[in-house]
Amino acid sequence: MIHVRRGGLFSLVNPMQMQRITIEQAMQVARRQVPGQVIHVDLDMENGLLVYEVFISTAEGRVYQVDVNAKTGVIVDIDQESSAFFNK
């Protein structure tokens, strides 16, 4: 839950209610940019922006985190992760 201040009052907003695209759509967007197998997806708030964090393992054995804006479906960041983190 997120507390949002409106006109002096605080209200609770469920991040899931702010979401516009589905998890499946986020995975499709991410895989178009980074081909591979989706190994994990999180829905997270980053810098006030609700994003899907899509983790993809490539054929070369690399793992990427692709952040997809949950409202617009636009990719906001791509980072290569340490594959050792996912091999625990």
Contacts in CASP RR format, 6 or more apart in sequence:
PFRMAT RR
TARGET T0000
AUTHOR 0000-0000-0000
METHOD contacts of the structure
MODEL  1
MIHVRRGGLFSLVNPMQMQRITIEQAMQVARRQVPGQVIHVDLDMENGLL
VYEVFISTAEGRVYQVDVNAKTGVIVDIDQESSAFFNK
1 12 0 8 1.000
1 13 0 8 1.000
1 14 0 8 1.000
1 15 0 8 1.000
2 12 0 8 1.000
2 13 0 8 1.000
2 14 0 8 1.000
2 15 0 8 1.000
2 45 0 8 1.000
3 10 0 8 1.000
3 11 0 8 1.000
3 12 0 8 1.000
3 13 0 8 1.000
4 10 0 8 1.000
4 11 0 8 1.000
4 12 0 8 1.000
4 13 0 8 1.000
15 43 0 8 1.000
15 45 0 8 1.000
15 50 0 8 1.000
16 43 0 8 1.000
18 50 0 8 1.000
18 70 0 8 1.000
18 71 0 8 1.000
19 43 0 8 1.000
19 50 0 8 1.000
19 70 0 8 1.000
19 71 0 8 1.000
20 70 0 8 1.000
20 71 0 8 1.000
20 72 0 8 1.000
20 73 0 8 1.000
21 29 0 8 1.000
21 52 0 8 1.000
21 68 0 8 1.000
21 70 0 8 1.000
21 71 0 8 1.000
21 72 0 8 1.000
21 73 0 8 1.000
23 41 0 8 1.000
23 43 0 8 1.000
23 52 0 8 1.000
25 73 0 8 1.000
26 41 0 8 1.000
26 52 0 8 1.000
26 54 0 8 1.000
26 68 0 8 1.000
26 70 0 8 1.000
26 73 0 8 1.000
27 38 0 8 1.000
27 41 0 8 1.000
27 52 0 8 1.000
27 54 0 8 1.000
29 66 0 8 1.000
29 68 0 8 1.000
29 73 0 8 1.000
29 75 0 8 1.000
30 38 0 8 1.000
30 52 0 8 1.000
30 54 0 8 1.000
30 56 0 8 1.000
30 66 0 8 1.000
30 68 0 8 1.000
30 75 0 8 1.000
31 38 0 8 1.000
31 54 0 8 1.000
31 56 0 8 1.000
33 66 0 8 1.000
33 75 0 8 1.000
33 78 0 8 1.000
34 56 0 8 1.000
34 58 0 8 1.000
34 64 0 8 1.000
34 66 0 8 1.000
34 78 0 8 1.000
35 56 0 8 1.000
35 58 0 8 1.000
35 59 0 8 1.000
36 56 0 8 1.000
36 57 0 8 1.000
36 58 0 8 1.000
36 59 0 8 1.000
37 56 0 8 1.000
37 57 0 8 1.000
38 54 0 8 1.000
38 55 0 8 1.000
38 56 0 8 1.000
39 55 0 8 1.000
39 56 0 8 1.000
39 57 0 8 1.000
39 63 0 8 1.000
39 86 0 8 1.000
40 54 0 8 1.000
40 55 0 8 1.000
40 86 0 8 1.000
41 52 0 8 1.000
41 53 0 8 1.000
41 54 0 8 1.000
41 55 0 8 1.000
42 52 0 8 1.000
42 53 0 8 1.000
43 50 0 8 1.000
43 51 0 8 1.000
43 52 0 8 1.000
43 53 0 8 1.000
43 70 0 8 1.000
44 50 0 8 1.000
44 51 0 8 1.000
44 52 0 8 1.000
44 53 0 8 1.000
45 51 0 8 1.000
46 67 0 8 1.000
49 69 0 8 1.000
49 76 0 8 1.000
50 69 0 8 1.000
50 70 0 8 1.000
50 71 0 8 1.000
51 67 0 8 1.000
51 68 0 8 1.000
51 69 0 8 1.000
51 70 0 8 1.000
51 76 0 8 1.000
52 67 0 8 1.000
52 68 0 8 1.000
52 70 0 8 1.000
53 65 0 8 1.000
53 66 0 8 1.000
53 67 0 8 1.000
54 65 0 8 1.000
54 66 0 8 1.000
54 67 0 8 1.000
54 68 0 8 1.000
55 63 0 8 1.000
55 64 0 8 1.000
55 65 0 8 1.000
55 66 0 8 1.000
55 81 0 8 1.000
55 86 0 8 1.000
56 63 0 8 1.000
56 64 0 8 1.000
56 66 0 8 1.000
57 63 0 8 1.000
57 83 0 8 1.000
57 86 0 8 1.000
58 64 0 8 1.000
61 83 0 8 1.000
62 80 0 8 1.000
62 83 0 8 1.000
63 80 0 8 1.000
63 81 0 8 1.000
63 82 0 8 1.000
63 83 0 8 1.000
63 85 0 8 1.000
63 86 0 8 1.000
64 78 0 8 1.000
64 79 0 8 1.000
64 80 0 8 1.000
64 81 0 8 1.000
65 77 0 8 1.000
65 78 0 8 1.000
65 79 0 8 1.000
65 81 0 8 1.000
66 75 0 8 1.000
66 77 0 8 1.000
66 78 0 8 1.000
67 75 0 8 1.000
67 76 0 8 1.000
67 77 0 8 1.000
67 78 0 8 1.000
68 74 0 8 1.000
68 75 0 8 1.000
68 76 0 8 1.000
69 75 0 8 1.000
69 76 0 8 1.000
END
